[in-house]
Amino acid sequence: MSTTSTTAVETSAEVTRRRPADRPRKVRGRGERSRAASLASHAVLIGASLIALFPVAWLVFLSLGPDKDDYLHPGRIWGRMTLDNYAFVLQDTGFFDWLTSTLVVVLGTTLIGVVVAASTGYAVSRMRFPGYRKLMWVLLVTQMFPIAVLIVPMYQILSDLQLIDSYLGLILVNCTTIVPYCAWLMKGYFDTIPFEIDEAGRVDGLTPFGTFARLILPLAKPGLAVAAFYSFLTAFGEVAFASTFMLSDDKYTFAVGLQTFVSEHDAQRNLMAATAVLIAIPAALFFYLVQKNLVTGLTAGGTKG
């Protein structure tokens, strides 16, 4: 009896000792990564962030140099950093005239471009009028022509309409490049919104425009944010049209104003760097305002099967 008991105890102890070794390994769940993979991904992300931030940091660094040739010897800047470049740009140039012109052109282009693109995208997404497919292809074909080819006929048209050297003329010209892309973008986003919402609006007595304005647009905020962001950046950095159609110095936009620091025999790169840093502030503020909806809008347009 005691022998049996002792044997049972020994067997139990032996099983207990062996159990940890015999235990199956923990299976990594879906989406879980090993520590090495996590460290590698973090290292890649940190490296990519440094690469993206380096040009901005370098631009800010050069803007603190007092001499126009400091970019050739950046080591000299460390002991002579100054904010005089910013003071000169703000006080002795047409910076605030450029700011006013840029805001008028950019905000006007963004407003008109987004409204027209959203209306076009909604009409093509929901209505089956004759030639609706060809309309979108025509918009796409317009993007095939380089700006250099379009400047001459556009200049003639604006001249006939007496819109040369006017904000409205530049806004309309910018819209010709912005609306086609944004219309395709908004059409793809509207395709993801259930058609039953339009039917519910008609049951409630809303007109097609009322359905679009009161039901569809509130649901399309992410897509509108992306279209507005694209329109803003495109108009903000546009150079060819602005330098051709705006003849007055006080109507230059930022992109054209930067060119005044470069002449045939001289280039004030320190002032260009300081101006570029100041120019980046409005774009950064606009991105901050729309960034909540930006990622959602960029991905939602491609979810329609």
HELIX and SHEET records of a PDB file:
HELIX    1   1 SER A    2  ASP A   22  1                                  21    
HELIX    2   2 ARG A   35  SER A   63  1                                  29    
HELIX    3   3 ASP A   70  LEU A   72  5                                   3    
HELIX    4   4 PRO A   74  ARG A   80  5                                   7    
HELIX    5   5 ASP A   84  ASP A   92  1                                   9    
HELIX    6   6 PHE A   95  ARG A  126  1                                  32    
HELIX    7   7 TYR A  132  VAL A  141  1                                  10    
HELIX    8   8 THR A  142  MET A  144  5                                   3    
HELIX    9   9 ILE A  147  ASP A  160  1                                  14    
HELIX   10  10 TYR A  167  PHE A  190  1                                  24    
HELIX   11  11 GLU A  196  VAL A  203  1                                   8    
HELIX   12  12 PRO A  208  THR A  211  1                                   4    
HELIX   13  13 PHE A  212  ILE A  216  3                                   5    
HELIX   14  14 LEU A  217  LEU A  219  1                                   3    
HELIX   15  15 LYS A  221  GLY A  237  1                                  17    
HELIX   16  16 ALA A  240  PHE A  245  1                                   6    
HELIX   17  17 ASP A  249  LYS A  251  5                                   3    
HELIX   18  18 PHE A  254  GLY A  257  1                                   4    
HELIX   19  19 LEU A  258  PHE A  261  5                                   4    
HELIX   20  20 ARG A  269  ALA A  300  1                                  32    
END                                                                             
